Structures are given as C-alpha cells and as structure tokens.
C-alpha cells in the first residue's frame, strides 16, 4: 500500500491537496503559505495559484507514535512527565486561588469599612440638618432686640386682611350650609347594624404600644393619621389595611394629629411642647415620604390639641402652659399667642365658620372666643371635671363637650345653653360629630354613637362594647 507524501515536507499530509499543473501533492497549510508569499511552487518553481489546488479525499492519516512511546519504559516516562506537568499546573492554580481569596477578603473588608464611614457621615449629616432646622425655627420665632413691646415674640397679629378673609369665608359657608344635603347619610337602622371590620394594634412600635390620637381625612376617608406613645405619626391607608408612611421627629408621645382637608399636609402636637407641620414630597402620590416643614416652639408645656381653620391657611394650638396660639401654615410663624390665661387648655377647636374658637379648660369650663372681636364672648359652665374634648356640629349650631367626670354636654350656641347632658360609662376622652351633624360619637371605655331623635335631643343608637375591640379607654375618634 503506497503512502501519499507531501512534496514540501516529505511527510504524510493531514490535509492533502493536488496540483494538476505541477502534478505534486502538498500539505494544504504549507502550499497555501508559499502561494500567498511567492506565488510559485517551491519544488518545481512554476507559478501557482489557489485555484490550481484540488482537495484530495483520502483516509485520515494516523500519526505514528514517537520513538519514545514504542516501549513500556518510554510510555511510563511520558506519563510521568504529563503527571508532573499536571501537578505543577494544579499547584499554580491553587496558588492563584489563594491569592485571589486574599484579595477578595481585603476588598470586602475595605467595603465594610467604607459602609461604616458612609453610615456615620449620613448620621452626622442628618444631625446637622436637624440642628439647622432647629436654628431656623428659633430664628423665625425669635424677637429682634430692637422690636417694640407690642410685637412680642415676632407675632404679626390678626390683621384686617386676615379678618376680612375669614369673614368672607364665613359668609359663604353660612349661605351654603342652608342648601347642604346629604344623600349618602346612613339611616338609623344601618347605623345600628354597624360592626367592627378590622383591628390594627401593631402599627406603632411594639416597645411603646398605644395609639393616643387619630384623624380621618374629610374628602378621602381611607386616609388616616395616628399619633402614638412611641412619638411617631403614622399615615395609614384603610383601603390597603397597612401603614404607608411613618414620621419621626417628636421626642415624646404625640397628643394630636390633623390632616389638612385640601393639601397633603399633616399637623402633629406632642408632650415635648412642640407642634410640627409635615408636607408630602410628591404632588401626585399622597402616600409618598413626608418631611417636616415647620416646628412650632411657642409653648412651654405639652401641646394638647390642634385645629385647622376652614381657610386652610391657619393652625390653632392649645397647651397646658395656659396659652393657645394661631400660626400661619405656610411660614410656621405665630400670628396671635394668647398667654397667661386663667387655666390650661386640654382641647380647642375652630368653629366650622372659622369666626369662633371654643376651648375646654382644666377649670371645668368651656371658653368661647370671638375671632373678629378678639375677646371671650361666653363661658360655659356645668362640668364637674376638666374638659378633655369638644366638637362642633357640621351645621355650627351645637357644641359637644366632655370631661373626666364621664359627662357629655350638648350646647346650643345660638342661646348659648346646655340643652342635654349625657352620662357615659367612664371618663370621656373624645367626642366627634359626623360631617352631617346628625350623629355624635363618644369615646370612653367603649364607643357610643348618639342620634338626634329631635332637633335638640340625642338618643343612643349603638354602642361598641364587645371585648377585643378596645382594651382600654378610647382617646381619639
């Protein structure tokens, strides 16, 4: 059997090609290289191109073994050499792996150290920002050294412009109130069938549990704000049954919260003698992050209650330091601060028209203050305990007040007279009329709902006294 041999190398070609022009057999890679470089056959010196080469179909050539592999000792030597090379390569790979691990460990250590440094810098930045906000608040509430005596603590006073705006709004509200209808008002039978649909006891921190106050948005009732013993303000979405935002900034328990009726703004009061105004960072999503816009520091004792004027521009704060104040929502600046009064004020609220302020005192009275006249126009007496809470009816005709002696009094503000007294099942901490003024809710050891059976008489419609609904007193409605 003849063997094909390359004319150039003299060995059996792996990919043989044949040239009819030179009648020679070549190894493809060798002849192609010669053709590209010289254009001639290195054997016959004839001109040659790629087209002159024809591929040969032959059986695959099996290379003969080297001389060293033709005997058992030679094969053992080859295997030993391959083994040594493999071990050497394995050693180098292990060495590289160990080096890479050390480099990775060092990089992770540096990353961890960098994260700790960044966290420390963020804490320092937040602390610096808090100090800046505090200094800004102190500056905005401070009085210049050369300011006249009449401008105590930088107050602007209830100017004629402010009073004119309040009067115009009160007139328009008084006209529209007579035309108001409530097609969605639940009939008495529906109210009597009301039952608990959900209980949420873990929305505040478990280390300091307890909801102290609550407020429901007037236009969007699924938006709920709560204040807790843990000094946080929680924004709760009733549709999703979960908290959507937490606002931390007070140093003691939150005593009152209010949702602005027209803006994504929350006001809060605390035992730390401050009130805060929180504004949403988004103009389209009410559940986005809230930031503290203003911190009000006009009081020297616990701020007990808040109320928002119907204009939506002014915030009322009451305190145990025997004072109350009206503030500008936009700037946080105090407009009028009534100080050194006869008693502390556990509760206070604007009238639905905005021209009257009612405040419950620890002296067992309800004080009615006329915004236009800027003077007390009535003092309602009859309670045997400190007045803890009060609420105006939606039509503005009635005022409900409650005290620690467990008594709720209904006042007709047109006379003014106490037209009904209701005895609750314990000290009352919260009362609230519904938007229609038809129902009154009373929170003590349980929640009682009363209905106007006549124009001047309330009767109990339903009471929520089942175990598990409320374990203690009801501080907010």
DRENLUMMAR-634669 format. One line per field, with one value per residue (C-alpha): residue in one letter; x, y, z; residue number from 1. Coordinates in nm, 4 decimals, decimal comma, m for minus. Example, Ala and Ser with C-alpha at 12.3 -4.5 7.8 and 13.67 -1.06 7.14 Angstrom:
residu: c(A;S)
east: c(1,2300;1,3670)
north: c(m0,4500;m0,1060)
up: c(0,7800;0,7140)
num: c(1;2)
//
This chain:
residu: c(X;X;X;X;X;X;X;X;X;X;X;X;X;X;X;X;X;X;X;X;X;X;X;X;X;X;X;X;X;X;X;X;X;X;X;X;X;X;X;X;X;X;X;X;X;X;X;X;X;X;X;X;X;X;X;X;X;X;X;X;X;X;X;X;X;X;X;X;X;X;X;X;X;X;X;X;X;X;X;X;X;X;X;X;X;X;X;X;X;X;X;X;X;X;X;X;X;X;X;X;X;X;X;X;X;X;X;X;X;X;X;X;X;X;X;X;X;X;X;X;X;X;X;X;X;X;X;X;X;X;X;X;X;X;X;X;X;X;X;X;X;X;X;X;X;X;X;X;X;X;X;X;X;X;X;X;X;X;X;X;X;X;X;X;X;X;X;X;X;X;X;X;X;X;X;X;X;X;X;X;X;X;X;X;X;X;X;X;X;X;X;X;X;X;X;X;X;X;X;X;X;X;X;X;X;X;X;X;X;X;X;X;X;X;X;X;X;X;X;X;X;X;X;X;X;X;X;X;X;X;X;X;X;X;X;X;X;X;X;X;X;X;X;X;X;X;X;X;X;X;X;X;X;X;X;X;X;X;X;X;X;X;X;X;X;X;X;X;X;X;X;X;X;X;X;X;X;X;X;X;X;X;X;X;X;X;X;X;X;X;X;X;X;X;X;X;X;X;X;X;X;X;X;X;X;X;X;X;X;X;X;X;X;X;X;X;X;X;X;X;X;X;X;X;X;X;X;X;X;X;X;X;X;X;X;X;X;X;X;X;X;X;X;X;X;X;X;X;X;X;X;X;X;X;X;X;X;X;X;X;X;X;X;X;X;X;X;X;X;X;X;X;X;X;X;X;X;X;X;X;X;X;X;X;X;X;X;X;X;X;X;X;X;X;X;X;X;X;X;X;X;X;X;X;X;X;X;X;X;X;X;X;X;X;X;X;X;X;X;X;X;X;X;X;X;X;X;X;X;X;X;X;X;X;X;X;X;X;X;X;X;X;X;X;X;X;X;X;X;X;X;X;X;X;X;X;X;X;X;X;X;X;X;X;X;X;X;X;X;X;X;X;X;X;X;X;X)
east: c(0,0000;0,1520;0,1680;0,0997;0,3866;0,3939;0,6360;0,7457;0,7799;0,8287;0,5753;0,2257;m0,0052;m0,3022;m0,4978;m0,3527;m0,4134;m0,3073;m0,1970;m0,2623;m0,0304;0,2766;0,1491;0,2573;0,0843;0,1158;0,0118;m0,2615;m0,1277;0,2269;0,1424;m0,1109;0,1544;0,4020;0,1397;0,0482;0,4122;0,5757;0,3029;0,5214;0,5650;0,8740;0,9575;0,9073;0,9313;0,6236;0,3684;0,0842;m0,2474;m0,5144;m0,7372;m0,4704;m0,5082;m0,7584;m0,8588;m0,7909;m1,0304;m0,8212;m0,8469;m0,7413;m0,3743;m0,2866;0,0389;0,2884;0,3905;0,7125;1,0061;0,9862;0,6286;0,7146;0,8136;0,6682;0,9559;0,9142;0,5386;0,5917;0,8335;0,5761;0,3025;0,5316;0,6146;0,2455;0,1682;0,4436;0,3150;m0,0403;0,0715;0,2726;m0,0284;m0,2553;m0,0109;m0,0077;m0,3900;m0,4150;m0,1599;m0,3600;m0,6843;m0,5328;m0,4061;m0,7475;m0,9196;m0,6885;m0,7535;m1,1304;m1,1179;m0,9231;m1,1704;m1,4684;m1,3035;m1,2462;m1,6102;m1,7384;m1,5207;m1,6427;m2,0059;m1,9463;m1,7871;m2,0769;m2,3316;m2,1508;m2,1377;m2,5107;m2,5874;m2,3730;m2,5447;m2,8922;m2,7906;m2,6538;m2,9739;m3,1811;m2,9699;m3,0131;m3,3912;m3,3944;m3,1896;m3,4173;m3,7218;m3,5615;m3,4701;m3,8170;m3,9804;m3,7316;m3,7902;m3,5362;m3,3587;m3,4938;m3,8509;m4,1291;m4,3071;m4,6312;m4,4669;m4,3893;m4,2193;m4,2471;m4,6286;m4,7967;m5,1413;m5,4825;m5,4531;m5,7565;m5,6613;m5,6734;m6,0024;m6,1582;m6,0672;m6,2152;m6,5385;m6,5843;m6,5396;m6,7800;m7,0492;m7,0131;m7,0204;m7,3293;m7,5147;m7,4102;m7,4900;m7,8644;m7,8512;m7,6463;m7,7936;m7,6526;m7,7866;m7,5332;m7,6430;m7,6821;m8,0291;m8,0563;m8,1235;m7,7988;m7,6035;m7,7472;m7,6131;m7,2576;m6,9865;m6,6077;m6,4436;m6,0779;m5,8433;m5,4876;m5,2820;m4,9277;m4,8950;m4,6824;m4,3656;m4,4154;m4,1689;m4,4075;m4,7510;m5,0599;m5,2495;m5,3117;m5,4923;m5,6434;m5,7803;m5,9634;m5,9380;m6,2649;m6,2573;m6,0709;m6,1827;m5,9375;m5,6530;m5,5999;m5,3351;m5,2486;m5,0181;m4,8652;m4,6862;m4,3756;m4,3628;m4,4316;m4,7008;m4,8324;m5,0155;m5,2491;m5,4230;m5,7541;m5,8029;m5,4762;m5,5068;m5,1464;m4,9316;m4,7829;m4,5637;m4,4015;m4,2990;m4,0466;m3,9376;m4,1088;m3,9235;m4,2330;m4,5791;m4,7919;m5,1070;m5,2927;m5,2848;m5,4758;m5,4952;m5,5209;m5,8509;m5,7098;m5,3366;m5,1150;m5,0102;m5,0193;m5,0004;m4,8983;m4,8665;m4,6663;m4,5856;m4,2442;m4,4098;m4,3832;m4,6133;m4,4894;m4,6155;m4,5327;m4,5621;m4,5637;m4,2623;m4,4855;m4,7608;m4,9362;m4,8953;m5,0270;m4,8531;m4,5010;m4,2440;m4,3361;m4,0801;m4,1029;m4,1775;m4,2087;m4,1531;m4,3595;m4,1980;m4,4267;m4,5373;m4,3517;m4,5609;m4,7414;m4,9285;m5,2645;m5,4758;m5,4759;m5,7356;m5,7193;m5,9102;m6,1656;m5,9482;m5,6750;m5,4131;m5,4004;m5,3281;m5,4531;m5,2515;m5,3588;m5,1294;m5,1114;m4,8971;m5,2224;m5,1932;m5,3088;m5,1840;m5,2735;m4,9995;m4,9516;m4,9410;m4,7161;m4,4441;m4,4932;m4,4883;m4,7082;m4,9907;m5,1550;m5,0413;m5,2810;m5,0727;m5,1101;m5,4723;m5,6693;m5,6359;m5,4645;m5,6438;m5,6657;m5,8690;m5,9570;m6,1201;m6,2267;m6,5966;m6,6946;m6,7322;m6,3910;m6,5008;m6,5348;m6,2880;m6,4008;m6,1590;m6,2043;m6,0152;m5,8904;m6,1110;m6,4173;m6,5394;m6,5689;m6,4442;m6,5820;m6,3572;m6,4693;m6,2005;m6,3384;m6,3736;m6,0635;m6,2286;m6,4048;m6,7790;m6,9059;m6,8003;m6,9987;m7,0117;m7,1600;m6,8897;m6,7616;m6,4247;m6,1606;m6,2978;m6,0910;m6,2545;m6,5098;m6,6581;m6,8751;m7,1660;m7,1422;m7,4192;m7,2402;m7,5407;m7,4266;m7,1169;m7,0488;m6,8043;m6,6932;m6,4977;m6,3137;m6,6253;m6,7786;m7,0317;m7,1023;m7,2857;m7,4634;m7,4730;m7,6893;m7,4545;m7,7376;m7,8508;m7,5977;m7,7482;m7,6853;m7,9724;m7,8755;m7,6407;m7,5314;m7,3672;m7,1013;m6,9611;m6,6373;m6,4139;m6,4644;m6,1516;m6,3007;m6,6223;m6,6857;m6,9806;m7,0064;m6,9944;m7,3752;m7,4122;m7,6762;m7,4633;m7,2305;m6,9672;m6,8439;m6,5254;m6,4738;m6,4279;m6,6293;m6,7608;m7,1208;m7,2977;m7,5897;m7,8519;m8,0585;m8,4048;m8,5378;m8,3727;m8,2454;m8,2369;m7,9732;m8,0531;m7,8112;m7,8098;m7,5384;m7,2559;m6,9392;m6,8607;m6,7544;m6,4282;m6,1290;m6,2389;m6,0706;m5,8704;m5,8512;m6,0058;m6,0719;m5,8523;m5,9472;m6,2339)
north: c(0,0000;0,3283;0,6326;0,9889;1,2171;1,5990;1,7300;2,0061;1,8370;1,4785;1,3553;1,2250;1,5267;1,5687;1,7743;1,6745;1,8859;1,8072;2,0462;1,9194;2,1926;2,0696;1,7134;1,7332;1,6578;1,9107;1,9754;2,2419;2,4810;2,4642;2,5204;2,7966;2,9839;2,9518;3,0619;3,3698;3,4689;3,3747;3,2663;2,9706;2,6065;2,5718;2,2394;2,2976;2,6804;2,7036;2,9770;2,8567;2,9975;2,8861;2,7814;2,5335;2,3307;2,0452;1,8810;1,5092;1,2709;1,0246;0,8389;1,0332;0,9873;0,8443;0,9872;0,7253;0,7087;0,8794;0,6575;0,7146;0,5672;0,2455;0,0692;0,0371;0,2262;0,5065;0,5246;0,5332;0,8205;1,0129;0,9510;1,0636;1,3825;1,4556;1,3873;1,6224;1,8915;1,8413;1,8677;2,1787;2,3377;2,2392;2,3958;2,7204;2,7236;2,6721;2,9474;3,1843;3,0850;3,1582;3,4960;3,5807;3,4872;3,7128;3,9986;3,9414;3,9309;4,2566;4,4174;4,3071;4,4464;4,7787;4,7772;4,7131;4,9899;5,2268;5,1406;5,2182;5,5502;5,6365;5,5469;5,7655;6,0544;6,0157;6,0292;6,3384;6,4946;6,4233;6,5623;6,8750;6,9173;6,8811;7,1477;7,3770;7,3292;7,3946;7,7121;7,8264;7,7699;7,9583;8,2413;8,2604;8,2627;8,4999;8,8674;9,1277;9,3112;9,6490;9,5261;9,7230;9,5753;9,5239;9,2726;9,0110;8,7018;8,8204;8,7980;8,9565;8,9694;8,9098;9,1852;9,3404;9,1488;8,8160;8,9022;9,0098;8,6758;8,4901;8,6942;8,6421;8,2678;8,2577;8,4375;8,1977;7,8951;8,0235;8,0586;7,7174;7,5439;7,6032;7,4351;7,1339;6,7889;6,4503;6,1849;5,9343;5,9766;5,6342;5,5788;5,4967;5,1280;5,0989;5,2681;5,0241;4,7356;4,8734;4,6334;4,6196;4,5419;4,5491;4,5959;4,7265;4,7158;4,6922;4,9970;5,1738;5,0373;4,7315;4,8696;5,1618;5,0450;5,2594;5,4976;5,8302;6,0241;5,9720;6,1798;6,0846;6,2868;6,4645;6,4128;6,0804;5,8737;5,5926;5,8261;5,8020;5,9653;5,8353;5,9551;5,7132;5,6687;5,5905;5,9630;5,8744;5,9914;5,7103;5,7623;5,4656;5,3537;5,1878;5,0514;4,8575;4,7981;4,8941;5,1960;5,3849;5,6432;5,6955;6,0418;6,0559;6,3841;6,4293;6,3276;6,2362;6,0930;6,2526;6,4068;6,5285;6,4865;6,6678;6,6037;6,9142;6,8982;7,0293;6,9551;6,6549;6,8054;6,6596;6,8575;6,6945;6,8009;6,6393;6,6278;6,7686;7,1159;7,1352;7,1101;7,0018;7,0514;6,7658;6,8031;6,5344;6,5167;6,4257;6,6334;6,3296;6,0475;6,1255;5,8184;5,9361;6,0429;6,3314;6,5865;6,8264;7,1722;7,3639;7,3003;7,5314;7,6070;7,8741;7,6718;7,5812;7,2758;6,9907;7,0889;6,9187;6,9882;7,1170;7,2645;7,3834;7,6952;7,6419;7,8635;7,6003;7,8713;7,8797;7,6277;7,6524;7,5026;7,4644;7,3887;7,3099;7,6235;7,8260;7,9567;7,8960;8,0308;8,0717;8,0060;8,0580;7,7201;7,8440;8,0041;7,8453;8,1939;8,2745;8,5201;8,5511;8,3999;8,4249;8,3773;8,3842;8,2724;8,1543;7,7837;7,5273;7,4058;7,0273;7,0823;7,3567;7,3845;7,6298;7,6680;7,5383;7,9030;7,9939;8,3032;8,1325;7,9304;7,7006;7,5691;7,3246;7,4121;7,2300;7,4673;7,2642;7,5322;7,5810;7,9209;8,0662;8,3247;8,5548;8,5854;8,9109;9,0828;8,9027;8,8573;8,5932;8,6126;8,3202;8,0863;7,7635;7,6053;7,2856;7,0199;6,8602;6,7636;6,9004;6,9357;6,6942;6,7110;6,9015;6,9006;7,1362;7,0003;7,0382;7,2998;7,5067;7,5236;7,2785;7,2110;6,8855;6,8900;6,6083;6,5893;6,3483;6,3019;6,0966;6,3615;6,4833;6,8138;6,9378;7,3168;7,5288;7,8067;8,0322;8,0977;7,9628;7,6978;7,3414;7,1526;6,7962;6,6084;6,2504;6,0186;5,7923;5,4681;5,6307;5,9368;6,0696;6,1402;6,2041;6,3211;6,3790;6,4793;6,3245;6,5505;6,5762;6,6722;6,4001;6,1600;6,2101;5,9530;5,9388;5,7581;5,6432;5,2798;5,1995;5,3860;5,5094;5,6628;5,9010;6,0213;6,3407;6,1976;6,5537;6,8849;6,9161;6,5603;6,2896;5,9225;5,6290;5,4457;5,1864;5,1063;4,9122;4,7316;4,3876;4,2570;4,2833;4,5993;4,8321;4,7092;5,0490;5,3962;5,5399;5,8517;5,9528;5,9392)
up: c(0,0000;m0,1142;0,1143;m0,0043;0,0828;0,0827;m0,1819;0,0573;0,3988;0,2861;0,5453;0,5159;0,4875;0,7171;0,4581;0,1194;m0,1930;m0,5532;m0,8297;m1,1855;m1,3077;m1,1182;m1,0599;m0,6973;m0,3638;m0,0868;0,2728;0,2430;0,5029;0,3621;m0,0036;0,0728;0,2667;m0,0265;m0,2782;m0,0685;m0,0210;m0,3568;m0,5977;m0,7048;m0,6224;m0,4007;m0,5678;m0,9443;m0,9319;m1,1510;m1,0996;m0,8820;m0,7507;m0,5052;m0,7979;m0,9112;m0,5910;m0,5651;m0,2403;m0,2161;m0,0497;0,1460;0,4708;0,7791;0,8475;1,1844;1,3064;1,4035;1,7639;1,8610;1,9221;2,2982;2,3066;2,1283;2,4529;2,8046;2,9762;2,7227;2,7809;3,1578;3,1112;2,9026;3,1591;3,4412;3,2507;3,1906;3,5588;3,6736;3,4365;3,5697;3,9330;3,8557;3,6877;3,9818;4,2272;4,0292;4,0152;4,3911;4,4474;4,2251;4,4037;4,7433;4,6207;4,4752;4,8017;4,9982;4,7552;4,7782;5,1595;5,1633;4,9219;5,1356;5,4471;5,2726;5,1509;5,5035;5,6428;5,3704;5,4536;5,8214;5,7313;5,4992;5,7684;6,0199;5,7729;5,6997;6,0732;6,1109;5,8079;5,9487;6,2871;6,1208;5,9211;6,2371;6,4058;6,1054;6,1144;6,4880;6,4454;6,1624;6,3819;6,6683;6,4343;6,2815;6,6267;6,7864;6,8541;6,7338;7,0120;6,8957;6,8372;7,0088;7,3074;7,1140;6,8771;7,1398;7,0017;6,6448;6,6295;6,3295;6,4898;6,3332;6,0751;5,8982;5,5843;5,7695;5,9401;5,6082;5,4501;5,7470;5,7360;5,3620;5,4032;5,6993;5,4949;5,2016;5,4330;5,6132;5,2799;5,1506;5,4809;5,4357;5,0949;5,2044;5,1511;5,2465;5,0100;5,1454;5,5082;5,6645;5,8103;6,1780;6,1119;5,9153;6,1950;6,4483;6,2403;6,2352;6,3463;6,3728;6,0369;6,1404;6,4330;6,3991;6,7178;6,5808;6,3566;6,6198;6,7788;6,9973;7,2530;7,3163;7,2019;7,2064;6,9764;7,1517;6,8767;6,5340;6,2463;5,9248;5,6029;5,5265;5,1477;5,1399;5,4423;5,3659;5,4676;5,8423;6,0613;6,4090;6,6838;6,9310;7,2581;7,0509;6,9472;6,5838;6,3430;6,1207;5,7921;5,7358;5,4150;5,5094;5,1575;5,1803;5,5577;5,6179;5,7152;5,4220;5,5971;5,9359;6,0561;6,3400;6,4934;6,8277;7,1420;7,3469;7,2836;7,0133;7,1613;6,8497;6,4710;6,1959;5,8213;5,6043;5,4116;5,0820;5,0844;5,1530;5,4863;5,8373;6,1622;6,4900;6,8549;7,1314;7,5005;7,4065;7,3871;7,0085;6,7092;6,3686;6,0144;5,7759;5,3990;5,1295;4,8971;4,5999;4,4417;4,2949;4,5484;4,8985;5,0416;4,9486;5,2053;5,4381;5,5576;5,8499;5,7084;6,0365;6,4058;6,6282;6,9641;7,1092;7,4121;7,7289;7,8194;7,6455;7,3281;7,3808;7,0723;6,7138;6,4813;6,1215;6,0164;5,7343;5,5124;5,5410;5,5992;5,9784;6,2546;6,6131;6,9003;7,2654;7,5571;7,9264;7,9756;7,9992;7,6449;7,2906;6,9587;6,5907;6,3336;5,9617;5,7854;5,5040;5,7167;6,0587;6,2096;6,5088;6,4312;6,7731;7,1026;7,3969;7,7130;8,0905;8,0811;8,3832;8,3043;8,0880;7,7724;7,7171;7,3974;7,1478;6,8063;6,5359;6,4633;6,1141;6,0049;6,1456;6,3410;6,6802;6,8853;7,1671;7,4267;7,7122;8,0303;8,3364;8,5369;8,4203;8,1773;7,8029;7,6815;7,3569;7,1893;6,9059;6,6387;6,4965;6,8349;6,9680;7,3043;7,5123;7,4428;7,6545;7,9318;7,9515;8,2968;8,4327;8,4095;8,7300;8,5832;8,3470;7,9925;7,7836;7,4414;7,2347;6,8859;6,6771;6,4750;6,0986;6,0875;6,3515;6,5858;6,8508;7,0560;7,2397;7,5302;7,7587;8,0825;8,3070;8,5226;8,2392;8,1362;7,7815;7,7474;7,4372;7,3965;7,1697;7,0607;6,9451;7,3046;7,4466;7,6742;7,7832;7,6206;7,7145;7,9452;7,8717;8,1226;7,9671;8,1103;8,2230;8,1788;7,8260;7,6223;7,2778;7,1128;6,7430;6,5267;6,1826;5,8736;5,8636;6,2296;6,2717;6,4775;6,7740;6,8727;7,2333;7,3317;7,6905;7,7931;7,4811;7,1768;7,1867;6,8875;6,9514;6,7061;6,7023;6,7643;6,7658;6,6877;7,0461;7,1829;7,1388;7,1894;7,1846;6,8514;6,9048;7,1464;7,0697;7,3945;7,2715;7,4239;7,1938;7,0123;7,2635;7,5612;7,7332;7,7041;7,3581;7,3290;6,9744;6,7272)
num: c(1;2;3;4;5;6;7;8;9;10;11;12;13;14;15;16;17;18;19;20;21;22;23;24;25;26;27;28;29;30;31;32;33;34;35;36;37;38;39;40;41;42;43;44;45;46;47;48;49;50;51;52;53;54;55;56;57;58;59;60;61;62;63;64;65;66;67;68;69;70;71;72;73;74;75;76;77;78;79;80;81;82;83;84;85;86;87;88;89;90;91;92;93;94;95;96;97;98;99;100;101;102;103;104;105;106;107;108;109;110;111;112;113;114;115;116;117;118;119;120;121;122;123;124;125;126;127;128;129;130;131;132;133;134;135;136;137;138;139;140;141;142;143;144;145;146;147;148;149;150;151;152;153;154;155;156;157;158;159;160;161;162;163;164;165;166;167;168;169;170;171;172;173;174;175;176;177;178;179;180;181;182;183;184;185;186;187;188;189;190;191;192;193;194;195;196;197;198;199;200;201;202;203;204;205;206;207;208;209;210;211;212;213;214;215;216;217;218;219;220;221;222;223;224;225;226;227;228;229;230;231;232;233;234;235;236;237;238;239;240;241;242;243;244;245;246;247;248;249;250;251;252;253;254;255;256;257;258;259;260;261;262;263;264;265;266;267;268;269;270;271;272;273;274;275;276;277;278;279;280;281;282;283;284;285;286;287;288;289;290;291;292;293;294;295;296;297;298;299;300;301;302;303;304;305;306;307;308;309;310;311;312;313;314;315;316;317;318;319;320;321;322;323;324;325;326;327;328;329;330;331;332;333;334;335;336;337;338;339;340;341;342;343;344;345;346;347;348;349;350;351;352;353;354;355;356;357;358;359;360;361;362;363;364;365;366;367;368;369;370;371;372;373;374;375;376;377;378;379;380;381;382;383;384;385;386;387;388;389;390;391;392;393;394;395;396;397;398;399;400;401;402;403;404;405;406;407;408;409;410;411;412;413;414;415;416;417;418;419;420;421;422;423;424;425;426;427;428;429;430;431;432;433;434;435;436;437;438;439;440;441;442;443;444;445;446;447;448;449;450;451;452;453;454;455;456;457;458;459;460;461;462;463;464;465;466;467;468;469;470;471;472;473;474;475;476;477)
//
